[in-house]
Amino acid sequence: MSTLSKAALGILVLSLGCSSMSYALTPEEAKTVQKVAVEFLGSTPESTFLIAPEAVYERIQSSAKDYVLVDVRSAKDFQAGHIPTAINIPYRDIANAQNLAKLPRDKEIILYCNSGHESTKVLSILKMLGYNAYGMKWGMMAWNVVPSTAATLKAIATGTAGSYPLEK
């Protein structure tokens, strides 16, 4: 990653970390962040760095030591139940220096949340920072289908399929 890319990433992470501040960048900062985003998104593979829950389960069962599993949900959600071996770093706190220091650069980082939305945000940031990161596809919804999640999945599958027009 070039020095320009690293500077832009620093600006981006700082902007995302300051929730009480405006996210507006100066025109020069915006150009730098846009350049890094184009480079990053242009190099993203079709798989978008996702890993199936089955593959995560197999790694846990094999006692593999080449990865770190990170639950990016809230501490409350983590305490209510999490995937074995996972550590908890809530997604809003992942870019803090002390939390990044917990993530090894020589192992795969596998992220998960409830549905995949928050972990995908974190995945993008970690990838731009140079981590070998992956997101677990569909998060906890795919790991342990609880009744409310099962109802949600059923509603998605049957409630809106084919309801909206497409333009070609």
ABEGO torsion letter per residue (X at the ends): XBAAAAAAAAAAAAAAABAABBABBBAAAAAAAAAAAAAAAAABBAAGGBBBAAAAAAAAAAGBAABBBBBABBAAAAAAEBBBGBBBBBAAAAABAAAAAABBAABBBBBBBAAGAAAAAAAAAAAAAGBBBBBBBGEAAAABBBAAAAAAAAAAAAAABGABBBBX
